[in-house]
Each structure stands twice: as structure tokens, then as C-alpha cells.
Amino acid sequence: MRRKARLTTICVWIILLVIWFIVTNLKLISPILFPSPQDVWLTFTNILIHGYNNIPFWEHLGITLFRLFSALILAIITAVPLGLASGMFEWVHAVIDSVIQFYRPIPPLAYYTILILWLGIGESSKIILLYLAAFAPIYIACVEGVHHLNRDYILSAKSLGARKWSVFKWIIFPGTLPDIFTGIRTAMGVSFSTLVAAEMVASTSGIGWMVIDASKYLKSSVMFLGIFILGGLGLFLDWILQLLEGKLIFWKGKE
């Protein structure tokens, strides 16, 4: 079944690529608006060799990954313990939950200008923006994970004399791991969608910045390339997270 699904996925992408090739080679749409696969590939090889805006391609990719991973690591380190504590203790939930629920629906660009005002146009404001975008999904997943735990397991452990730390270590934390990974995967997606916004203001490097800069000069092949790189990178990182989830949470989906 999995093999069939993979073949179907591959076929869909091949069909889309063929349609793209036919449409662009028949000149049905202006190359300025919709570049051909050949143009995008040539742009990729050119940027790979010569860089973009006198900056090597790997530096653009590296700074994007640095911003993304810095924010994600900070979000995981802070959101997981706070989310678990909020799910376990009502007083913690009362203190921090309303603040997170308040800022969560606000579009990141709305408070990015405030972050620039406070932190300047350097890396700090960009990383904090991505951090705030990633924090809420992980925090909420942790809280919900605690709330969905089977209370019978906790009560049984306590009745057998288990201490609070043992209950957390052997029941609460393992039981919430599937939700934590779901939250991290969601945070990864939200961070990627925020990344372009973080790199479009007063930045001179990064894959997101390449897309924004290319749009000013109608360099559609660079724009398409940047979008494909971001999309491919997102899929690859999500695949890595799924592999880790499968290895670490081998009991997920099993009775």
C-alpha cells in the first residue's frame, strides 16, 4: 500500500512537471510571469556557481537555516516545559495561557515592526519573530497532550506509591510525546511561512530575501527557485521529524 502511495505521488509530480514544460514551451504564458523548468534549472546552476547578489548560495541557505533552527530550538526548550506545566497545574495555566492565546491569532507582520523598534534590524528581531510563531503551536500541543492522557494510568501509578517525578517521567512525558512532535511539525510549517516575512525587512541574505529581492526586478526564475527550495527544505525537514517520531515513539498508533 505504501509503495502504491509513493508511486502515485511521484506520478503526480511528473505530470505537473510535464504540464509546466508544455505550457511554458508553447509560450501560452509570458516567461516573465511563468518561467520554464529549463530557465529555473539554469538559474539554479548559475546561483550555485556564482551566488546571488555577490553572496554564495550556501551562505543564503545557511543563514536561513540558522534563523529557522535558532527559533525552533528556543521554542522547543521553552514551550515544551511551559506547555506541560500549564497542562498539569491550573495556576500555571491561569498565569500564561491567556497571554499566549492573545498573541497567537495576530499575524506575525503586525508585531514585527515593534520587534524591529525594540531589537533593531539585526538577527535578533528575525529570530524572535520566528520564535513567537513557533512557540504557540508547540505550547498548545503540550497542553492538549496532558489533557488527553488516560487518568487511570496516573491514578494507578499513584496508588502503587509512585512519586510525582516518576509519574511525570514514565507516564505524562511519554504519553504527551506524540502531541509534542505534532506541535513541532506544525511549528516548523508556521515558521517557514513566517520566514519570508522575517527576511523581507532590512535583510540582504537568506532564501526568503532572494524571493523578495527577485520580485522587485521581475526575476521570476529566481522567485520560483526560492519557492521550490523553501518547499523542498520544508518537506525534507518534516520527513526527518517523521523519521525521528517513528524511532522515538514506536508505540504510537498501537493498542
Secondary structure as UniProt FT lines:
FT   HELIX           2..25
FT   TURN            26..27
FT   TURN            31..33
FT   HELIX           37..50
FT   TURN            53..54
FT   HELIX           57..88
FT   HELIX           90..103
FT   TURN            104..105
FT   HELIX           108..119
FT   HELIX           123..147
FT   HELIX           151..159
FT   TURN            160..161
FT   HELIX           164..167
FT   HELIX           168..172
FT   HELIX           173..199
FT   HELIX           207..216
FT   TURN            217..218
FT   HELIX           220..248
FT   TURN            250..253
//
